[in-house]
Amino acid sequence: MAEGLSTTLVSNWLNTLRSAGAAFGPVAGAFVQLHTANPGAAGTTAVSAGSNTRIAATFNASAAGSALALSGNVGPWTNGGTSETLTDISVWTASSGGTFLFSIALSVSKAWASADTFTLTTLGVSMAPQAA
């Protein structure tokens, strides 16, 4: 799977369109995890060895019904003792366990050495509504 929406998230959204569809409300929280390669369809591939901690992210309200952006920085993560290159993030509903929501490739890979910190300063998520 390329980076993108999880099948669980897409199924929940689509099921709201059924006449007897299940309600799908807001998630309780969004938590970001670091990866050293594409996180895969389950979001669990190539989790960073430097830090496998998921850190809470907060988003501003949707802009024009089609985009979300962070309301503040996420992090910092501190590398606990390895050298690796960060390439992707995954977003989950909980700090551990929870449901995988989506993954995104970093715009630029980041070499990350022992004791380095990493802070996510931007994260935009957008969908294009039909043009009027």
C-alpha positions as CSV (number, residue, x, y, z in Angstrom):
1,M,0.0,0.0,0.0
2,A,1.2,3.5,-0.7
3,E,0.8,6.1,2.0
4,G,-2.8,7.1,2.4
5,L,-6.1,6.4,4.2
6,S,-6.6,3.2,6.1
7,T,-9.3,0.7,4.9
8,T,-11.0,1.0,8.3
9,L,-11.3,4.8,8.0
10,V,-12.6,4.6,4.4
11,S,-15.1,1.9,5.3
12,N,-16.4,3.9,8.3
13,W,-16.9,6.9,6.0
14,L,-18.6,5.0,3.3
15,N,-20.9,3.2,5.7
16,T,-22.4,6.5,6.8
17,L,-23.9,6.7,3.2
18,R,-26.0,3.6,3.6
19,S,-29.6,4.0,4.5
20,A,-29.1,1.9,7.6
21,G,-25.5,3.1,7.9
22,A,-23.7,3.3,11.2
23,A,-23.0,6.7,12.6
24,F,-19.3,7.6,12.5
25,G,-18.3,10.5,14.7
26,P,-15.0,12.2,15.6
27,V,-12.1,10.2,16.8
28,A,-11.1,10.7,20.5
29,G,-7.7,11.8,19.5
30,A,-5.0,11.8,16.9
31,F,-1.5,10.4,17.7
32,V,1.5,10.5,15.4
33,Q,4.1,7.8,15.1
34,L,7.5,7.9,13.2
35,H,8.5,5.4,10.5
36,T,11.7,4.6,8.5
37,A,9.8,3.4,5.5
38,N,6.2,3.2,4.2
39,P,4.0,2.1,7.2
40,G,2.0,-0.3,5.1
41,A,-1.7,-1.1,5.0
42,A,-1.8,-1.7,8.8
43,G,0.4,1.2,9.7
44,T,2.8,-1.1,11.6
45,T,5.7,-1.5,9.2
46,A,9.1,0.1,9.8
47,V,8.3,1.9,13.1
48,S,11.2,4.0,14.3
49,A,13.6,2.2,16.6
50,G,14.8,5.6,17.9
51,S,11.3,6.3,19.4
52,N,8.2,4.2,18.9
53,T,6.2,6.7,21.0
54,R,3.0,8.2,19.6
55,I,2.5,11.9,20.4
56,A,-0.8,13.6,20.4
57,A,-1.6,16.0,17.5
58,T,-4.4,18.6,17.5
59,F,-5.9,20.0,14.3
60,N,-7.6,23.3,13.5
61,A,-11.1,23.1,12.1
62,S,-11.5,22.1,8.5
63,A,-10.8,25.0,6.1
64,A,-13.6,25.3,3.6
65,G,-14.7,21.8,4.3
66,S,-11.7,20.2,2.5
67,A,-8.5,20.6,4.6
68,L,-7.1,20.1,8.1
69,A,-3.8,21.6,9.5
70,L,-2.0,21.2,12.8
71,S,-2.9,23.7,15.4
72,G,0.6,23.4,16.9
73,N,3.8,21.4,16.7
74,V,3.9,17.7,17.4
75,G,6.8,16.5,19.4
76,P,9.6,16.5,20.1
77,W,10.5,12.9,19.9
78,T,14.0,12.1,21.2
79,N,16.1,9.4,19.5
80,G,16.9,6.8,22.2
81,G,20.0,5.4,20.7
82,T,20.1,4.5,17.1
83,S,20.9,6.1,13.7
84,E,18.2,5.9,11.1
85,T,16.4,7.9,8.5
86,L,12.8,9.0,9.1
87,T,10.6,8.9,6.0
88,D,7.0,8.6,7.0
89,I,4.4,9.1,9.8
90,S,1.3,7.2,10.7
91,V,-1.7,8.7,12.6
92,W,-3.7,6.6,15.1
93,T,-6.7,7.1,17.4
94,A,-4.7,6.3,20.6
95,S,-1.2,6.6,22.1
96,S,-1.0,2.7,22.0
97,G,-3.2,0.2,20.4
98,G,-6.1,2.2,18.8
99,T,-7.1,2.3,15.2
100,F,-4.7,3.2,12.3
101,L,-6.2,6.2,10.4
102,F,-3.7,7.2,7.7
103,S,0.0,7.5,6.8
104,I,1.9,10.2,5.0
105,A,5.4,10.4,3.6
106,L,7.5,13.2,4.9
107,S,8.2,15.8,2.2
108,V,11.9,15.4,3.0
109,S,13.5,12.4,4.7
110,K,15.3,13.2,7.9
111,A,18.6,11.6,9.1
112,W,18.1,11.0,12.8
113,A,21.0,10.1,15.1
114,S,21.1,9.0,18.8
115,A,20.0,11.9,21.1
116,D,18.6,14.0,18.2
117,T,15.1,15.3,18.5
118,F,12.4,15.5,15.8
119,T,9.4,17.9,15.9
120,L,6.6,17.8,13.3
121,T,5.8,21.4,12.5
122,T,3.3,21.0,9.6
123,L,0.9,18.3,8.6
124,G,-1.8,19.1,6.1
125,V,-4.6,16.7,5.2
126,S,-6.9,17.6,2.4
127,M,-9.7,16.2,0.3
128,A,-11.2,17.9,-2.8
129,P,-14.9,18.4,-2.8
130,Q,-16.8,18.5,-6.1
131,A,-16.5,21.9,-7.7
132,A,-19.6,24.1,-7.7
